[in-house]
């Protein structure tokens, strides 16, 4: 099972700007970020300055399950 570590905490951006969700990285694969974008959770590979989408799910648990299967 993959472990996630928090890269940045959720924060309030001020009135009119709303809030930013927390960002996570996969432990041992710090180039893979997991974050919420709108209604979906996204896993993206940020290696070499690129932001390549790996998978998408309705919940963070869905994305972790997909990543576990892909990185195994």
Buried (B, 14 or more C-beta within 10 A) or exposed (E): EBEBEEEEEEEEEEEEEEEBEBBBBBEEEEEBBBBBEEEEBBBBBEEEEEEEEBBBBEEBEBBBBBBEEEEE
